[in-house]
Amino acid sequence: MYALIFCGGGGTRLWPYSKEKKPKQFLTFGGDKTLLEQTYERVSKFIPQDKIYLITLPDYLDDVKKYLKNFPSDQIIAEPARRDTLLAAGYGAVFLQKKDPDAIITNVWADQKINDSKSYSLAILAGAKTAWDNNALVTTGVRPEYAHPGLEYVKKGASYERNGVSVYRVDKFIERPEKSGEDPEAIFRDKKTLWHTGFWTWKAKDFLAKVEKHTPDTYQYLLEIDKSLNSKNWKKEVEEVYKKSPKVQIDMVISKDQNELFVVEGEFDWLDLGDFNVLWKMTKKDKNFNASILKNNAEWINIDTEGTFVFSEDKKVIATVGIKGLAIVSVGDSILIVPRAEAQKVKKLIEKLKEDKRTELL
């Protein structure tokens, strides 16, 4: 069994704390260790170091080596460019299958927060056994804590228990409500739905067969990559493949065969640190439901303030009077103020900065 840690995301909805030059996987959130370090430590408790691989971008190689000092360089796969999750997972699959034709891979995201490592490992191992026995693709979900419009959901079907861990056939894969237009409250009220964590586990060959079936163009690019790995100039050849490859998200391709998928219901606490409202939810509150993460001796003075989240990594005083339900973020030369309930819309700000060519702020 192998782990493939994905470490190339941009974390745009946590701007200005998370930026392209230093995305959230290389940041700390109220602790001493980065999310990447936490992810590696969690995975290495049940998968040997020589079976853990990491896929990232060339711009992030120095950060990876900084935070994972002893991680073997030959177990780092560098994508030439960001082409979304399907090609990244496919590149990792052909790379590992070349080393081990029977490789079973658990795909791990380096920018998520998990508190119970033991329950996490039990869920992933149960998923691996299910994938192996059924030649199937297996994902992992957790019980939702609230109606999140920016997450995907999985609806549980028939039960398929594995060594005391709850495993189910997938009845339905539900796209993000903010994109699909479905009511997140209705999805949340359905007791059979789980937040989709994105921890896919599969045999490399089973996954690649699904890619061939549903996205034959991407599959042909992966065949080119597979062939290139035998060449002396393989890095240049892979780069050429990436130049012509489209951006495709993995979940909505794999989920087309919903009745052939399994989902493990994890018992661990899981947070996708996707916006500042999530950070507010994970941070200790005062009697007025305010929360803060203050670094470098930052100070927050508040009067008649309720349900507000303040984040600062600068030595400055932030004062609020008579406000409610905001997120206020101060990092360097940038300040963000947004209603917590609309924190997902920060992504629109990033789109505007790109349109205006404000690259110095990204």
N, C-alpha and C positions, 0 to 999 in steps of 0.2 A: 504494500500500500504506500502511496505517495501523497504528499501534500503539495499543492501549488498555491503559493501566496501571491495574490494580485496586489501590486503596489504602484499603480500608475494613475489613480484617479486624481481629479483636480479639486474636489471639495468646494465647488463654487458657491453653494448656499451658506457657507460659513465665512464669506468675505466680510470684513477685511482680515480676519484672523488667519483663515486658510486662503492661500493664493496659489497660482500656478507654480511659482518659484519654490514654494514650500507648502504643499497641501497637507490636509489634516492627518494623514498617516504618520507624518513626521513631527506632530505636535502633541503636547500634553494637555489634558483636560482635568485640572484639579488634582493631578498626581505628579510623580517624578518621572515616569516612563512614558515614552511615546506609544501611540496605538500600535505601531509596527512592532516595537519591542514586546508589548503585551501579547500581540498575536503570535509571534514566534515562540514565546515562552509557553503559551497555552498549547500550541500544536506539538511542540517538542516533548511534552509530557507523555504522549502516546504514539508518536511517530519518530523513528530514529533520525538523527541529523542528516545522515547521508541519503535519506529519502524525502527530504524537504527541499523544494525548489521555489524560487521566487521569480516572478516576471514583473518587469518594470520598464521605464523609459531611460534612455541614455542620460537625460538631464538629472535623473534622480539617483544615479549610481553612487555618487559621492555621499549622498544622505544615507543610502542603504548601508554603505560600508562604515559610516560614522556611527550609526545606531546598532548595527549588527556586526561588531568588529571582527568576530571570528567566523563569520559565515563564509563558506567556500565560494570563491569567485566562479568556479566552473558549475555552480548550481544556481547561478543568476542568469536568467534569460532576458536579454534586452530587446524590446520591440523597437524597431526603427522609428515608429510614429504611433500616435494614438488612433486606433481604428475601432474603438468600442470593444465590447466584451466577447463577442463571438469569435473574432479572429484571435484575440489574446488567448482564450481558452483552447482554441484549435491549435495554435502554435505550441502551447504547452503540452497538448496531447500528443502531437506528432513527435515532439522532442523527447518526451518520456517513453513513448511507445518504441522509439528507436533503441532506447536503452533496455527496455523490458516489454516485450510484446504482450504480456499479460498484465501490464500496469493497471491498477485501479487507483483513481485519482480523486481526492477530495479537494474541491476548489474553495479557497479561503480568502476572504477580503480583509485587507490590513487596516481598514478604517472603521471597524465596528467595536463596540464595547460589550464584553461578556464577563459576568462576575463569577459564574460557577464552572470552573474548568472541568471538574469530574463529570457533571451532567452533560456538558458539551461533548466530552470525549465519548461517553456512552452513546450519545445520539449519533455522532459521526460514524462510530464503529458499527452500530446497528444498521446505518444506512449503507455502509460498505458491504456488509454481509448480504443485505437485501439486493444490492446491485449485482453482486457476484452470483448469487443463487438464481436470480431471475433474468440475467442479461438485460437489466433495466437501468434507467436513469432515475436517480433518487435525489430529492431535495429535502430541505429541513425547514420547519416552521415553528413558531412559538405563539402561544396565546396572546392575542392583541390586548394591550392595556387601554387603548382609546382608539377613536376613529381617526386614523391617519390618512389624509388624502394623497400623500406622496409615496406610499408604499404599495407594493404588490401583495396580493393575498392568495392563499391556497385553500380550497374547500376540501375537507376530508371526505373520502368515500368509505368503502368496505375496510374493516379492520384487518391488519396483518401483523400481529404482535411478533416481536423478535427479541428473545432473551429478556423479557420484562420491559422493553422499551416500546412505546406506542408507535406503530407504523401503519400507514393507511394507503390504500389506492387513492390517487388524486381524482376527485370528482370534477373539479373545475379550477382552472388557473385564472385569477382575476387581475386584470391590468390595473395600474395606479388609477384611483378614482379621479384625480386631477386631470388625467389624460382621457380616460374612458367616459367620464361624465356620470358614472354610477354614484349613488348616494353612499358615502363612507359610513354614515351612521347605520344604515340598513345592513351593510356588510359586517360591521362591528357587532350588531345585535345577533347575527347568525352564529350560534355557538359552534358550528362546524368549521368556521373559517379561522385560519391562522395567518399571522404576518409571515411573509415569505422572506427568509433571511438571505437567500441566494447561495447557501452552502450546498452546491451540487456535488454529488458523488457518482462516479461511473467508471466502468472499464473504458480505457481510451478508445478501443475499437468500437464499442457500442455507441459512444458519443459521436465519433467520426461518421458512423453509419447514418445517424440522424441528420448530421450536417449535410451529407451527400443527398439524403432524401429531400430535405426541405430548402436548402440553399446550395444547389449544385455549383453555382459560380464560386462561392466561398470555398467549397470543397476542392475545386480545381486549384485554387490558390494555395490551399493547404498541401495538396499533392506536390505543387511546385516547391513549397518550403521543405517538404520532406525530402525531395530529391536534392535540393540545394545543400542540405545538411551533410551530404557526402562529399561536397566540393571544398577545395582549398579556399575558394573565394566565397564561402557560404554567407558571410555577413552582408556582402555587397549584393548577392543574389536575393537574399531575403528582403533587403531594402527595396529592391526593384519590385518585388511582389507586393509589398506594402503600399507602394506608390499608386498602384492601380486597384487596390482593394477598397470596397465601400465600407462605410461604418454600419455595423449591424449589431443590435443588442441581442444578447444570448437568450434571455428568458422567453421572449415572444416567438422565437424560432423553435426552441426545444419543446415548448408547451403545446405545440400543434397536435401532438399525439397525447392528449391529456389522459386518455384511458389506459395508457401504457406506462404512466409515471407513478412513482411512490413518493410519499412524504413522511418523514419522521417528525413526530411532535416532540420538540425539545423541552426539557424542564428547566433550562437555564434562563437567567435574566439576560436579555439582549436589547441593545440599543443601536440603531443605525443613526450615527451622529450627523444627521442630514441637514439640520437647521438649528437656530438658536432657541426655538421653542422646545425642542428635544433636550437641549442643554439645561433649560430651565426646569424641565420635568425631572432630570436626573440629579439636580443640585438641591441641597438642603434648604428649606424655606424658613422664613421667620413667621411671626404670627399674622402678618399681612400678606403672606404668600409671595414675598419678594425673595429673590435668590441672586447670588453673585459669585463670580470667579474673579478675584482681584490679585494681580501679580505685581511684583516689584514695588511693594508698598503703596499701591494705588489705594484710594480712599473713596468711599461712597457715603454721602450725607443725604438722607432722604426724609422728607416731611410729607405726610398724607399721601404716601405712595403705596400702591397695591398691585400685586400680581406682576411685578416688573422684574426683568432680568438685566443685570449690568455685568459686562465683561470688560476688563481693562488689563493690559499688560504694561502700562506705562505709569510712571510715578506722577500721578496727577489726581486732583480731586474732582469727582463727578457729583453734582448736586441735582436732586430732583424734588419738585414740589407739586403736589396735587395731580399726579399722573397715574394712569392705570393701564396695565396690560401691555407694556412696551418692552422691547429688547433694545438696549443701548450698548453699543460695542465701540470701544476706543482702542485702536491699534496704530501706533506710529502717527502718520500724518492723515489718517482716515478715521471718520466717525460714522457709524451706521445707526440709524434710528428707525425702527419698524414695529408695527403692532405684532405681538408674539403670534397671534392667530394667523398672521399673513407672512410668517417668516419664510415660507417656501418661495415667496415671490422675489426673494433676493436674487434668484437665478435670472430674473428679468433685468435686474440691474447689471449683472455681468454681461448679458447680451447687449445692453446699451453701451457699456464701456468698450466692448469689442467693436460695435458699429461706429463709435466715435473715435476708434483707434487710440484709446487711452491705455496703451500697453504698459505704461509706467505704474498703473494702478492695479494691474492684473497679477 
